[in-house]
């Protein structure tokens, strides 16, 4: 890790690594697909250890021998062996398998995973630079770092202190008046605070507020949407397309911040985007500080579905390492959508060993 991101702070605020589980699936003919599960214990309940044990003890034994192209059968195995609670059970874990199978099937067919989707989309994704300063004195320097790398759009971590948040957004808006300024509370406000702060954020020029309340405060989301001061974007609360449809019917949101890693991979992520688009709601793209394979999948998904807004894919901002032969890079605040077979990236397995953690 480089820089500071609050979800990966070590002792005394020092940067740590970005833990991930790399998933390798080999077909009978020797073709290999690669995926990645990207848990963040400070963001969800899944950890490096739970992902590893769930795959190795419960899912891999049941998947051996299945047809990799049998999507419905594979999803049934994943669902039946790790059951849901309110929503999909261990979705971040299952995303690694879903991505590896997508990569494998694409390589078996000698085509990019997006080709069967038959969508024109776009070939480059504009990125957003993530700001999570500890003090307001840090803001100007952090914005300058983003600008130096070609970024012109910024997303800010807000909550629980509305006074700090408003000053932060004012400063960013002054420093980058024409950029898309996206506020994300990660469920950190209570309802009264969110109702009070939203009109003030709107006055500053903030266009959306992501996940203002904890995921289970559905009546609170209804009241925020009814207030209408800002579009309400849901993130942590939406894991599968099932609850997304319910939340839309209940009038809880104006849009969705998509993360393929959060919702079990590309399979359900595509359904969720289509649900949102068909309902005339906003579709934003973000991630879980994704390393190589998860990042590639997100870029392919957002490119195929023609993402209109800057994507908060901050893996390239905070992660220094890569296991790819040709790492994915940022050019003037944009990234190319991978177009090669499968997920469009090639691993250099010799690069894995220095990163390995033995469990």
FENWO-V430016 format. One record per residue. N is the residue number from 0. RES is the residue in three letters. SS is DSSP state (2 for helix, 1 for strand, 0 for the rest). OMEGA is omega in whole degrees, -180 to 180 (* if undefined). D_CENTER is the distance of its C-alpha to the mean C-alpha in whole Angstrom. Layout:
<<N & RES & SS & OMEGA & D_CENTER> <N & RES & SS & OMEGA & D_CENTER>>
This chain:
<<0 & UNK & 0 & 172 & 17> <1 & UNK & 0 & -176 & 19> <2 & UNK & 0 & -178 & 19> <3 & UNK & 0 & 170 & 18> <4 & UNK & 0 & -167 & 15> <5 & UNK & 2 & -178 & 16> <6 & UNK & 2 & -178 & 13> <7 & UNK & 2 & 180 & 15> <8 & UNK & 1 & 174 & 19> <9 & UNK & 0 & 178 & 22> <10 & UNK & 2 & 179 & 25> <11 & UNK & 2 & 174 & 26> <12 & UNK & 2 & -179 & 23> <13 & UNK & 0 & 179 & 23> <14 & UNK & 1 & 174 & 20> <15 & UNK & 0 & 174 & 19> <16 & UNK & 0 & 175 & 18> <17 & UNK & 0 & -174 & 14> <18 & UNK & 0 & 177 & 15> <19 & UNK & 0 & 174 & 14> <20 & UNK & 1 & 177 & 16> <21 & UNK & 1 & -176 & 17> <22 & UNK & 1 & 179 & 18> <23 & UNK & 1 & 178 & 21> <24 & UNK & 1 & -177 & 23> <25 & UNK & 1 & 177 & 26> <26 & UNK & 0 & -179 & 28> <27 & UNK & 0 & -178 & 32> <28 & UNK & 0 & 177 & 33> <29 & UNK & 0 & 177 & 31> <30 & UNK & 0 & -173 & 28> <31 & UNK & 1 & 172 & 24> <32 & UNK & 1 & -177 & 21> <33 & UNK & 1 & 176 & 18> <34 & UNK & 1 & -175 & 15> <35 & UNK & 1 & 170 & 12> <36 & UNK & 1 & -170 & 11> <37 & UNK & 0 & -178 & 10> <38 & UNK & 0 & 173 & 11> <39 & UNK & 0 & -175 & 11> <40 & UNK & 0 & 178 & 15> <41 & UNK & 0 & -179 & 15> <42 & UNK & 0 & 178 & 11> <43 & UNK & 0 & -177 & 12> <44 & UNK & 0 & -176 & 16> <45 & UNK & 0 & -179 & 15> <46 & UNK & 0 & 176 & 16> <47 & UNK & 2 & -176 & 17> <48 & UNK & 2 & -180 & 20> <49 & UNK & 2 & 177 & 19> <50 & UNK & 2 & -178 & 17> <51 & UNK & 2 & -177 & 20> <52 & UNK & 2 & 180 & 23> <53 & UNK & 2 & 179 & 21> <54 & UNK & 2 & -172 & 21> <55 & UNK & 2 & -175 & 24> <56 & UNK & 2 & -169 & 26> <57 & UNK & 2 & -173 & 25> <58 & UNK & 2 & -178 & 23> <59 & UNK & 2 & -180 & 24> <60 & UNK & 2 & -179 & 28> <61 & UNK & 2 & -177 & 27> <62 & UNK & 2 & -179 & 26> <63 & UNK & 0 & 178 & 28> <64 & UNK & 0 & 179 & 31> <65 & UNK & 0 & 175 & 28> <66 & UNK & 0 & -178 & 28> <67 & UNK & 0 & 179 & 25> <68 & UNK & 0 & -179 & 25> <69 & UNK & 0 & -175 & 26> <70 & UNK & 2 & -178 & 22> <71 & UNK & 2 & 180 & 24> <72 & UNK & 2 & 180 & 26> <73 & UNK & 2 & 179 & 23> <74 & UNK & 2 & 178 & 21> <75 & UNK & 2 & 178 & 24> <76 & UNK & 2 & 180 & 24> <77 & UNK & 2 & -177 & 21> <78 & UNK & 2 & -175 & 21> <79 & UNK & 2 & -176 & 25> <80 & UNK & 2 & 170 & 25> <81 & UNK & 0 & -170 & 22> <82 & UNK & 0 & 175 & 23> <83 & UNK & 0 & 167 & 20> <84 & UNK & 0 & 172 & 21> <85 & UNK & 0 & -179 & 20> <86 & UNK & 0 & -177 & 17> <87 & UNK & 0 & 178 & 16> <88 & UNK & 0 & 178 & 17> <89 & UNK & 0 & -176 & 15> <90 & UNK & 2 & -180 & 12> <91 & UNK & 2 & 175 & 10> <92 & UNK & 2 & -176 & 14> <93 & UNK & 2 & 179 & 14> <94 & UNK & 2 & 180 & 11> <95 & UNK & 2 & 178 & 13> <96 & UNK & 2 & -180 & 16> <97 & UNK & 2 & -180 & 15> <98 & UNK & 2 & 179 & 14> <99 & UNK & 2 & 178 & 17> <100 & UNK & 2 & 176 & 19> <101 & UNK & 2 & 178 & 17> <102 & UNK & 2 & -180 & 18> <103 & UNK & 2 & -178 & 22> <104 & UNK & 2 & 177 & 23> <105 & UNK & 2 & 180 & 22> <106 & UNK & 2 & 176 & 24> <107 & UNK & 2 & -180 & 27> <108 & UNK & 2 & -179 & 27> <109 & UNK & 0 & 179 & 27> <110 & UNK & 0 & 176 & 24> <111 & UNK & 1 & -177 & 20> <112 & UNK & 0 & -177 & 18> <113 & UNK & 0 & -175 & 18> <114 & UNK & 2 & 179 & 22> <115 & UNK & 2 & 180 & 23> <116 & UNK & 2 & 176 & 20> <117 & UNK & 0 & 177 & 23> <118 & UNK & 0 & -178 & 21> <119 & UNK & 0 & 175 & 22> <120 & UNK & 0 & -179 & 19> <121 & UNK & 0 & -175 & 19> <122 & UNK & 0 & 176 & 19> <123 & UNK & 1 & 179 & 17> <124 & UNK & 1 & 174 & 14> <125 & UNK & 1 & -177 & 15> <126 & UNK & 1 & 176 & 13> <127 & UNK & 0 & -179 & 13> <128 & UNK & 1 & -176 & 14> <129 & UNK & 1 & 178 & 13> <130 & UNK & 1 & 173 & 16> <131 & UNK & 0 & -176 & 17> <132 & UNK & 0 & 174 & 21> <133 & UNK & 0 & 179 & 23> <134 & UNK & 0 & 179 & 26> <135 & UNK & 2 & 178 & 26> <136 & UNK & 2 & -178 & 28> <137 & UNK & 2 & -168 & 25> <138 & UNK & 2 & -175 & 24> <139 & UNK & 2 & 179 & 26> <140 & UNK & 2 & 180 & 25> <141 & UNK & 2 & 176 & 22> <142 & UNK & 2 & 179 & 22> <143 & UNK & 2 & 178 & 24> <144 & UNK & 2 & 178 & 22> <145 & UNK & 2 & 180 & 19> <146 & UNK & 2 & -179 & 22> <147 & UNK & 2 & 178 & 24> <148 & UNK & 0 & 174 & 21> <149 & UNK & 0 & 180 & 21> <150 & UNK & 0 & 177 & 19> <151 & UNK & 0 & -180 & 20> <152 & UNK & 0 & -171 & 17> <153 & UNK & 1 & 171 & 16> <154 & UNK & 1 & -174 & 13> <155 & UNK & 1 & 174 & 15> <156 & UNK & 1 & -179 & 15> <157 & UNK & 0 & 178 & 18> <158 & UNK & 0 & 13 & 19> <159 & UNK & 0 & -172 & 22> <160 & UNK & 0 & -176 & 24> <161 & UNK & 2 & 179 & 25> <162 & UNK & 2 & 177 & 28> <163 & UNK & 2 & -176 & 25> <164 & UNK & 2 & -179 & 23> <165 & UNK & 2 & 178 & 25> <166 & UNK & 2 & 178 & 27> <167 & UNK & 2 & -178 & 23> <168 & UNK & 2 & 176 & 22> <169 & UNK & 2 & -179 & 26> <170 & UNK & 2 & -179 & 26> <171 & UNK & 2 & 180 & 23> <172 & UNK & 2 & 177 & 24> <173 & UNK & 2 & -177 & 28> <174 & UNK & 2 & -179 & 26> <175 & UNK & 0 & -171 & 24> <176 & UNK & 0 & -176 & 26> <177 & UNK & 0 & -178 & 24> <178 & UNK & 0 & 175 & 21> <179 & UNK & 0 & -176 & 18> <180 & UNK & 1 & -169 & 18> <181 & UNK & 1 & -179 & 15> <182 & UNK & 1 & -178 & 15> <183 & UNK & 1 & -177 & 13> <184 & UNK & 0 & -178 & 15> <185 & UNK & 0 & 177 & 13> <186 & UNK & 0 & -170 & 16> <187 & UNK & 0 & 178 & 18> <188 & UNK & 0 & 163 & 21> <189 & UNK & 0 & -173 & 24> <190 & UNK & 2 & -177 & 25> <191 & UNK & 2 & 179 & 28> <192 & UNK & 2 & 180 & 26> <193 & UNK & 2 & 179 & 23> <194 & UNK & 2 & -179 & 26> <195 & UNK & 2 & -172 & 28> <196 & UNK & 2 & -175 & 25> <197 & UNK & 2 & 178 & 24> <198 & UNK & 2 & 180 & 27> <199 & UNK & 2 & 175 & 27> <200 & UNK & 2 & 178 & 24> <201 & UNK & 2 & 179 & 25> <202 & UNK & 2 & 179 & 28> <203 & UNK & 2 & -178 & 26> <204 & UNK & 0 & 175 & 24> <205 & UNK & 0 & -174 & 21> <206 & UNK & 0 & -178 & 20> <207 & UNK & 1 & 172 & 17> <208 & UNK & 1 & -178 & 16> <209 & UNK & 1 & 173 & 13> <210 & UNK & 0 & -178 & 13> <211 & UNK & 0 & -175 & 17> <212 & UNK & 0 & 171 & 18> <213 & UNK & 0 & -170 & 18> <214 & UNK & 0 & -174 & 16> <215 & UNK & 0 & 180 & 20> <216 & UNK & 0 & -171 & 22> <217 & UNK & 2 & 177 & 22> <218 & UNK & 2 & 175 & 25> <219 & UNK & 2 & 177 & 24> <220 & UNK & 2 & 177 & 21> <221 & UNK & 2 & -179 & 24> <222 & UNK & 2 & 178 & 26> <223 & UNK & 2 & 179 & 24> <224 & UNK & 2 & 179 & 23> <225 & UNK & 2 & 176 & 27> <226 & UNK & 2 & 172 & 27> <227 & UNK & 0 & -179 & 26> <228 & UNK & 0 & 179 & 25> <229 & UNK & 0 & 171 & 22> <230 & UNK & 1 & -179 & 19> <231 & UNK & 1 & 180 & 17> <232 & UNK & 1 & 177 & 14> <233 & UNK & 1 & 179 & 12> <234 & UNK & 0 & -174 & 9> <235 & UNK & 0 & -176 & 10> <236 & UNK & 0 & -176 & 13> <237 & UNK & 0 & 178 & 12> <238 & UNK & 0 & -179 & 11> <239 & UNK & 0 & 179 & 14> <240 & UNK & 2 & -179 & 16> <241 & UNK & 2 & -180 & 19> <242 & UNK & 2 & 175 & 18> <243 & UNK & 2 & 178 & 16> <244 & UNK & 2 & 179 & 20> <245 & UNK & 2 & -178 & 21> <246 & UNK & 2 & 177 & 20> <247 & UNK & 2 & 179 & 20> <248 & UNK & 2 & -178 & 24> <249 & UNK & 2 & 179 & 24> <250 & UNK & 0 & -176 & 23> <251 & UNK & 0 & -170 & 21> <252 & UNK & 0 & 174 & 18> <253 & UNK & 0 & -179 & 18> <254 & UNK & 1 & -174 & 15> <255 & UNK & 1 & 170 & 11> <256 & UNK & 1 & -174 & 8> <257 & UNK & 1 & 172 & 6> <258 & UNK & 0 & 179 & 3> <259 & UNK & 0 & -179 & 6> <260 & UNK & 0 & -178 & 6> <261 & UNK & 0 & -170 & 6> <262 & UNK & 0 & 173 & 9> <263 & UNK & 0 & 177 & 11> <264 & UNK & 0 & -173 & 10> <265 & UNK & 2 & -173 & 11> <266 & UNK & 2 & -179 & 14> <267 & UNK & 2 & 178 & 13> <268 & UNK & 2 & 179 & 10> <269 & UNK & 2 & 180 & 13> <270 & UNK & 2 & -179 & 16> <271 & UNK & 2 & 179 & 13> <272 & UNK & 2 & -180 & 13> <273 & UNK & 2 & 176 & 17> <274 & UNK & 2 & -179 & 18> <275 & UNK & 2 & -179 & 16> <276 & UNK & 2 & 179 & 18> <277 & UNK & 2 & 179 & 21> <278 & UNK & 0 & 180 & 21> <279 & UNK & 0 & -179 & 21> <280 & UNK & 0 & -177 & 18> <281 & UNK & 1 & 175 & 16> <282 & UNK & 1 & 175 & 13> <283 & UNK & 1 & -179 & 10> <284 & UNK & 1 & 175 & 7> <285 & UNK & 1 & -178 & 4> <286 & UNK & 0 & 180 & 2> <287 & UNK & 0 & -175 & 4> <288 & UNK & 0 & -168 & 7> <289 & UNK & 0 & 166 & 7> <290 & UNK & 0 & -161 & 11> <291 & UNK & 2 & -170 & 13> <292 & UNK & 2 & 177 & 12> <293 & UNK & 2 & 177 & 9> <294 & UNK & 2 & 179 & 9> <295 & UNK & 2 & 180 & 11> <296 & UNK & 2 & 180 & 10> <297 & UNK & 2 & 179 & 7> <298 & UNK & 2 & 179 & 10> <299 & UNK & 2 & -180 & 13> <300 & UNK & 2 & -177 & 11> <301 & UNK & 2 & 176 & 11> <302 & UNK & 2 & -178 & 14> <303 & UNK & 2 & -177 & 16> <304 & UNK & 0 & 168 & 15> <305 & UNK & 0 & -180 & 16> <306 & UNK & 0 & -175 & 14> <307 & UNK & 0 & -173 & 16> <308 & UNK & 0 & 177 & 14> <309 & UNK & 0 & -176 & 13> <310 & UNK & 1 & 177 & 9> <311 & UNK & 1 & 175 & 8> <312 & UNK & 0 & -170 & 7> <313 & UNK & 0 & 173 & 9> <314 & UNK & 2 & 180 & 10> <315 & UNK & 2 & 179 & 13> <316 & UNK & 2 & -170 & 14> <317 & UNK & 2 & -176 & 14> <318 & UNK & 0 & -178 & 15> <319 & UNK & 0 & -174 & 18> <320 & UNK & 0 & 177 & 19> <321 & UNK & 0 & 175 & 18> <322 & UNK & 0 & -180 & 20> <323 & UNK & 1 & 174 & 20> <324 & UNK & 0 & 175 & 23> <325 & UNK & 0 & -177 & 22> <326 & UNK & 0 & 174 & 19> <327 & UNK & 0 & -174 & 16> <328 & UNK & 0 & 178 & 17> <329 & UNK & 0 & 177 & 17> <330 & UNK & 1 & 180 & 20> <331 & UNK & 0 & 176 & 21> <332 & UNK & 0 & 179 & 18> <333 & UNK & 1 & 174 & 17> <334 & UNK & 1 & 176 & 15> <335 & UNK & 1 & 174 & 17> <336 & UNK & 0 & 179 & 16> <337 & UNK & 0 & -175 & 17> <338 & UNK & 0 & -178 & 20> <339 & UNK & 0 & -180 & 22> <340 & UNK & 0 & -179 & 22> <341 & UNK & 1 & 178 & 19> <342 & UNK & 0 & 171 & 16> <343 & UNK & 0 & 179 & 18> <344 & UNK & 0 & -178 & 18> <345 & UNK & 0 & -179 & 21> <346 & UNK & 1 & 168 & 21> <347 & UNK & 0 & -172 & 24> <348 & UNK & 2 & 178 & 25> <349 & UNK & 2 & -180 & 27> <350 & UNK & 2 & -175 & 24> <351 & UNK & 0 & -172 & 23> <352 & UNK & 2 & -179 & 26> <353 & UNK & 2 & -177 & 25> <354 & UNK & 2 & -170 & 22> <355 & UNK & 0 & 171 & 23> <356 & UNK & 0 & -180 & 23> <357 & UNK & 0 & -179 & 26> <358 & UNK & 0 & * & 26>>
